[in-house]
Amino acid sequence: MWGAIRTYVRVTDRVSDYVGYAAASLIFYMGAVLIFDAFTRNVIKMPVSWAIEMTQFTLTAYYFLGGPITLKNEDHVRMDLWYSHLSERGKAKIDLVTVGCLIFFLGVMLWGSISSLQYAIATGERRFSMWNPSVIPIKALMVVCLVLMLLQAVALVFKHVATLRGEKIE
């Protein structure tokens, strides 16, 4: 059984890495869109109506896609006042409790995001702006990224349980 768990953790970590690197590349896309907007607005005096909203959507995708790799690398914010003084087993116990809370939170978020996506699909929901883009793609991405974060949180559970058993999963 531990072989299957190790495979699950390895595959989940690799997917999180790929998704995280794809998210990192979105910074260049956002920069290009903003430079294009500045050029069209200031140089040729023909502003585009979609650039700022496209940048907002891209930034939202950046945050969503960065979640799994942040969990994998444990780059999230942690109160380290007394945590750093714990043993590896003590840290694993605390992390199991916090990951349990995270899984609950992500489950609630996933439930709400699926409901929101269903509503957006049923009504053809759009942003109220001059560009008037559909919100379905960004809501679908939110659902996918929450699933990826849940998968990564489960992988963290396996890693912490392995630490409590005196083993290491990498």
Secondary structure, 3 states (H helix, E strand, C coil): CHHHHHHHHHHHHHHHHHHHHHHHHHHHHHHHHHHHHHHHHHCCCCCCCCHHHHHHHHHHHHHHHHHHHHHHCCCCCCCCCCHHHCCHHHHHHHHHHHHHHHHHHHHHHHHHHHHHHHHHHHHCCECCCCCCCECHHHHHHHHHHHHHHHHHHHHHHHHHHHHHCCCCCC
